[in-house]
């Protein structure tokens, strides 16, 4: 059958609209796949996916069946937003890949172009014209950014503009000459030989800073008039169901709702469309970052104790309780092995992994003998976290006795270890794979020649607290005073200009330490030691602490294993993503080109 000309398309649709049956009841875009008259589908270009820059626009009526449609939607690339419009039986399509797809909660509105009449309204100070240059395309992307939309490469917009399929219009402020609005139109006849003579409107956006009224209305009317001039039958658009201001505008312009649906992939951009609103604002940063990733994947989050960071995560009949990066997948035995540093040392030492020389504090004489043997000691509670009760750099018996007494306030069993010089390295292992590595450095201040050290510390502490939502501060205690004194200063002394002063001996983040990503520089032997540590302990998620001379060299000792590492400290490394992959492997991101089994 020969392809219809645009004029014949228009006349055919006009005659259909005069029948007693609503036009969309017999429309190609809403009829089941097994009920398609040959004269309507014979000339349609198959499996059409238009590249729009921000993603692809897929026309559901051009696909032969659900399987082909679902396979094409699965090709969506990261950071983009594909839209599959005109999906017949969308509930069936989604059932083929329910973890990947959802029905867009948007209404489709249609303007029958034969009803469009000239408008008496005008938008003063605004002229609508075609996109005419790459500078216009850049302005379109600026407006996309300001309105929270996904941008598109300028070259893609410009290349599409040169075709008959796409129409890009911009609204220009006649006084300033600035582009203040944009809309995109797609002609379905040129896109896939649409026998219905349809067109659609996309990406209507107005600069939120403009004071000009009626910009959106002018863009929509101009696009509709252009397609009316081509003899097209209708103009469709999709609008989120609760966007009342936009819906009111379209209804004033004569648009009516039609039963046309869209299907999209579950991705971070579409997250608000397929997840329920969940209040996670009270969670600390270490729990909140996990909750955000879970919600992004369509996992339900139920906060049990915000202060504690405890949540229930559920998806597809699977439910897992977590406390930050600690989950029910970590056994009580594995957790106890990390919790007691004596057990950690013993297990790792037996497995041939390197740990510093150490002993359990017994009495003053035995403790002093160990100090005399190694010369420099770290004193720590056998059980504890966040650096509580630890004293670093003990070199005389009196200080040792005091440090043991201090550590005993946190745990009756106190561990003495040889102090090994080196950088404090944390390696995060999830499911026996290294996902992040970072060097942790003790809190430091930089002098300006005027302010006393005390005030420099207080200012740095406030900055760290602001950057970590209160999780990191520098205590003004005897350890800070002693660390400063060791370097020949008093807290009230001014620190010379540009001089860097370390004010804590430990690099713990909770006492003001900073973290610096070194994942890309990590020596393979260090990574292997961390993975072997996880295997020996039998733990799926762990932060392994080492002292190293250089992250690019193999020399190291392992000093601790943390069963609840702070994954928020290791962005942009994918620690959180791998953690949620471990909990809910069915939500793992699929590679580009992956096809679901159907």
N, C-alpha and C positions, 0 to 999 in steps of 0.2 A: 504494500500500500504506500502510495506517495505521501511524503510528509505534508501536513497542512501548512498553509501560509499563515502568518500572524493574523491577517484579516479574517480568514476562514475560521481560525481558532476562536476569534472574538465573536463572530456571528453564531458559531455552534454553541458556545457557552451562553450567549444571550438567549437563544431559543430554549436551551435547557432550563434557564432560570424562570421562563414563563410557564413551565409545566406545573402541575399541581404537586409534584414531589419535590421536597427540599433538595437543592442541587447537591449538597454534600452527602446525601444519603446514597447516591450512586457514584460518588467520586472515587477515582482510582486510588487516591491516598487513604481512603478509609474502608475499602472493601477487603475481605480476606484474600489471601494469596490464591486459594483454590476457587475463587469466584471473580476472575479477571477476564472480561471479554477480550478476545484476540484483537479486535479492531482498536482497542484502547492501548494495549501493551505492545503491539507488534513493532512499532518504530522507536520505542523508548531505548535510550542508551543505557546499557546495564551497569549496575554497581557503581553509581556515580558518587565520588567523594571530592568536593571542591576544596582546594587549599586556600585558606583565608589568612594565613600568617599566624593568627592566634590559636589556630586549630583547623580542623577540617569540618566542612558541612556535608553530611551524608544524607542522601535522599532515600528514605526507607522504601518508597514505592518502586525504586529501580532494582531492588534485590529480589532474587527468585524465591528465597525462603529464609526462615529464621536463622538457620545455621550459617549461611553466607553472611547475613547481616551481623551476627554476633562476632564472627571471625574478623570482620573488617573493623568493627568498633574496638576490638582488642588491640589493634595496631596503633592506638593513640600513643604519641610520644610524650615523655616526661615534660612537665611544665607547660603543657598545652591543653586546650579545652575543645575536644571534638563534640559536635552536636549531631545526633542522628534524628532527623525530623521526618514527619509523616510515617511513623512506624505503625503498621497495621498489627493489631493484636499485641500491643506492647507488653502486656502481662505475660504472654507466652515467650516473647523474646527475652525478657528479664529472667524468666525461670530457667533458661538455658545456662545462665552464668550469674546466679544471684549474688555471689560475693563480689562480682566485678561491676555489675550494671544496676541502674535504678531508673524508674520512670520520673522524668523531670516534673516537679510540682508547679508547672506553669500552664496558663491558659493560652490557647491559640485564638487570636482575633483576626477576622477577615473583613476587608473592605471590598465590596463588589464595585469595581471601577466604573460600571455603567451608571452607578448612583452618584458619583462624584460631581459636584457642581461648583462653579466658580465661587470663591469666598469673598465676602465684603471685608473680612478682617485682613489687616496687614501688620507686619512686624516692622515698626519704624526703626531705622538705624541698622537693619539687618538685610543682607542680600545673600541668597542661597545660590551656589554655583557648583560646577563640577570641580573635583580636585584637579589642580592644574600643574602641580610641580612637586618635586621631592620635598620641598619646604612645607607644602601643604600636608604631605604624608607625615612629616615629622610633627607638625602641629596636631594631626589626628592622634598620634601616639601620645603626645603630651596630654590631651584631653582624656584618652583612655586611662592613663596613669592617675590623673587627678580624680577620676570617678571610680577607681578601683577595678578597672577592666584589664584583661590580658592584652598586652601590646602585640604588634605584628611587625616583622622586618619591613623597613621602608621599601626595599626593592620588591617585596611581595605585593604590597599595596599598589605600587606604581605599575608593576607588571599586570596585575588584575585589572587596573583601571583602563588599560589599553584594549581589553576584550569587550565583547558585547554582553558577556554573561554578567559582569559586575558593573555597578554604578556607585561611585563614591561621591557624595555631595558634602560640601562644607558650608557652614554659615559664617559669613564675614561681618565683623562690625565695621560699618561704613565710615565711622569717625577714626577709629584707631587702626583699621586695616588688619586687625588680629582675627585669626580663626577662633570662633567661640562655640562651634558645634559641628557635629558630623553625623552622617547616617550612611549605611551601606545597603544597596539593593541587589538582589539576585534575580535574574530573568530565567525562569525555569525552562522556557522554550529553547534558549541557547544552551542551557546547562545539560538538559537530557531529552530534548524534543517532547516536552510536556504536552500531551493532547488536551489538557484542561486550560492551557494558556495562563498558567499561574505565575506569580512573582512573590518574593518575600522580602521583608525588611529586617535588617540586623544592625546591631551596634549603634543604636541611637544614643548619643551622649552630648551633653551640654556642659561647657566650662562652668564649674560651680562658682567661679569668681565673677562671672558676668552679671551685670545689672540689667541687661536687655531682656524684656519679657517676650514670650511667644516664640523663642528660638526653636524649641522642639516641635511645636505645631507647624512652623514654617518648613522645617526639614521634612516632616512626614508628608505634608501636602504637596511639596514640590516633587518628591519621589513618586507619589501616587499619580500626579499629573503627567509625569514623564512616561510612566508605564501605561496610563490611559491613552496617551498619544501613540503608543506602539500597538494599540488594539488588544492589550492583555485583559484577562477576565477579572482577576482579583489580586489583591495584595495582602499577604499573611504576615503576622508577626507573633512572637512568643513573649509573654510577660509573666513574671512570677505572680502566683495567685494572690498574694497579699500586698502587692504594689498598687494600692488604691489610687494614688495621684496619677500614675501612668495610665491605669485602666480608665479613669475618668476622662483623661485627655483623648484616648482612642475612641471611647464611646461617643464623645462630643463630635469627633470627626466622622462618625458613621460606621465604625468597626463593630462587628457582631461576633459572638463566640461561636466556634465550630469545634466538633469533636475530633481534633487532630492532636496527636501526642508525640513527644520526643523522648528519646532514651539517651542517657549519658553514662560515662564511666565514673566509678567512685574514685576520685582523686582529690588532692588537697584543695584545688581550686573550687571544686563542686561541693566540698564538705558541708557548708551550711545548708545545702539543699536536701541532703539525705540523712542528716543526723539530728537528733533532738537536742534542744538547748539544755546544756548541763552546766551547772554552776561549779566551777573548779577554782574560782578565784582565791579561796581561802587556803588552798594547798601551798606548801612550800615549793620553791623552784625545782627541787629534785623529784618531787611527785608530780608537779603540774606538767612538766615537760613530757612525762610518760602519758599522762591523761590526754594531753593535746594530740599526741601521736595516735593514741587509741581512738579518740573521737574522729580523727581524720580518716581512719580506716573503717568507720562505721561500727566500732566496738562500743558497747554501752559501758559507761563509767558510773559507778555508784560510790560516792565518797563516804567512808565509814567514820574516819577520824582525820580531819584536815590537819590538825596540829601534829599528829603522829605520821601523817602521810600514807594512811592505810586506805585502800580502795578495793572494790570488787569490779573486775573487768569481765564482761560476758559477750559472747558472739557465737551464733549458730549452735546453741546448746552447750557450749564449753564455757565454764566459769572458773576464773583464777583470782585468788586474793593476793594482793601485793602490798608491800610497804616500801615505797620508792623502788629501788632496783632489786629488792628482796622479794621473792615470790614463793609460792607453795612448791615450786619445782626444786627449790633448795631444801634438802632433807635436814632434819634436826641434827643428824650426826655430822653432816658437812658444816652446818652453821656452828656447832660446838667446836669443831676443829679450828675454825677461824677465830672464834671468840676467845679461846685460851691460847695465848701466844706460846706457851710452853709446848702444847700439843703440836701447834703449827711447826715449831722448830724441830721437834722430834721426828715428825713425819717426813719433813723435807730433807732433814739430815740423813735419815735412813735410806731415802731414795737417791742419795748422791747429789742432791742440790746444795748449793753453797749458802751457808748461813754464817753469821758472825759467831765468834766464840762467846759463850754465855753460861750462866748458872742461875739457879734460884737463890735469892738472898736467904742466908741462914742466920748468921750472927755477925757481930762487928768484926771479929777476928778473921773469919772465913771471907767475909766481904772485902776486908782490907787486903787480904792475900791475893784475891782475884784482881783487885785494882792495881796492886804492885806488879802483877804479871803482865797486864795489858796496858797500863798507863793512863788510859782515858776510857771512861765508862758512860754508857747510857743506862739510866734507871727508869723502868716503866712498870706499871701495874700489869700483872699477867693477863688481866681481863679489863677491857675498857675501850673507848673510842674517842675520836675527835681530839686526840692529843692530851686528854685529861690525865694529870698526875705524872707526866713524863718530864724528866730532867736530863738534859744533854750536856756533855762536857764536864763530867765530874772527875776531878784529878787529885783530891786529897781525902783522907779518911773522915775528917769531920764533915765535909760537904757530902760525902757518900752516906754517912749515917743520917743526915738531915734529908737527903733525897729519898732514901729508903722509907723513912718515916712519912714523908709527904705522899709517896706512891701508895703506901699502906692505907691511906685514908680512902682510896678508891677501890682497892682490892687487897685482901690479906696476903695473897701471894705476890711477891715482887720479883721481877726478872732483872738481872744484871747482864748487859751485853757490851762487848768491846765496841768502842766507837770507831766506825770505819769512815774515813773521809771520802767524800764524793757527793755527787748531785742526787737529790731525792727524786726517783723516777717512779711514776705510777703507770702500770700497764693494765688495761681493762681487757679481760678475756670473757667472751660470751660464746657458749656452745663450742668450746675448745678452739676458738679462733680469736686472734688479737684484733680488736676493733678500734683501739685508741691507745696512745701513749703520750704522756706529758711529764715534763720536768716541773717539780714544785719547788719554789724558792721561798726562803723565809721573808717575813715582812721587812721592808727597807724604807728609809726616808732619805730625802735629798736636801741638803742644806742650802740656805740662801744668804748666810752670813749674818743674819739678824735674829730670826726667831729661835727661841730655845728648843732643844730637842723634844721636850715634853709636848710643846704645841705642835711641832711637826708630826709627832706620832698621833696626836688627837685628830689632826686634819686628815692624815692618811687613813686613819681608822674610819672616819666619817665617809671618805671616798669609797673605801672597800665595802662598807655597810650599804651605801647607796647602790653600788654596782651589783651586789649579791642579795639585795632585798633583806639585809640584816643578818645574813648567814655568816659573814666574815667581818670580824673586828679585831683590833689589836688590844689585848688586855694590858692595863697599866698596873702590873703586879711585880712581885719580886724577881720573876724570871726576866721580864723586860728590863728592870733596873740593873740586874746583874749582867745581862748581855751588853748593855750600854757601858757599864763600868769596866768590863773586860777590855773594851776598846779605848779606855782612857778618858771617858766622858762622864759627866753628871747630867741628869735629866734637865737641869736648869741652864746648862751651857748652851750658847749658840753654836750651831753647826756651820763650819766654813762653807762658803759658796760653792755649789756643785759637788760637794763631797757626799758620797753615798755611805750610809751607815746602816748595818744590819741590826735590827732591834729585837729579833727573836732567834733562838737557836734552831727551833724546829720549823719545818716548811708547811705545817698543817694549815689548810685553808681557813679553818674556823678561827685561827688566831692571826689572821691577816696575811697569810701566805698567798703567793700568786702562782698561776699555772700557765705553762707555755707548751703548746702542742709540738711534739717531736715525732709523730707517728711515721712520717716519711723518712726520717733519719735513723730509725731504730735498727740496731744490729740484729741479724738473724738469731744469734745465740741468746740475746736478751729475750726476744720474742719466744723462742723455744723454751727458755726457763720458765716464762710466765705460763705457757700452755701446760707444761709438765706439772707446774704447781697446781693448776686447776684439776688436772687428772689425778694427782696424788690425793688431793683433798676430796675429790669427787663432787665438785660444785659446778653448776652450769653458768653462774655469773659471779665474777670475782675481780677485785682490784688488787693486783700484786704490787707491793712496794719493794723497790730495790734501791741500793746505793751503788752508783756507777761512776767511774772516772770520766766517761764520755759515752753518750748514747750511741755513738758510732763505733764503739769498741766493745769487745765481749766481756771485759772485767766487770764483776758485780758480786754483791751478796744480797740475799733475799731477807728482808727484815720483818715482813708482815703480809697477811692476806686479809682483805676486807670483803665480807660477804654482801655488803650493801654499798657499792661504789657510787659516788655522785655523778651520774651520767651527764647532768647539765654542765659539769665542769669541762667536758671534752668536746663541745661543739666547735667546729662543724663536723667532726667525725661522726659516723652513723651509729653511735652506741645505742641511742634510744630506738632507732629503727630495728637494729639487730635484736634488742631486748624484746620488742613487741613481736618480731618474727619468731622468736623462741616460744613466746607464750601462745601465739595464734598463727601458726605457719600457713594456714589457709588464706591469711590476709597479706601474705608477702607480695611485694610488688613483682609483677611479671615483666620479663624482658620484652623489648619491642619486637613485634612479630609473633609473640606467643599466641597460640590458638587454643581455646578451651576445648575439652572433650565434650561432644554433644551427641 
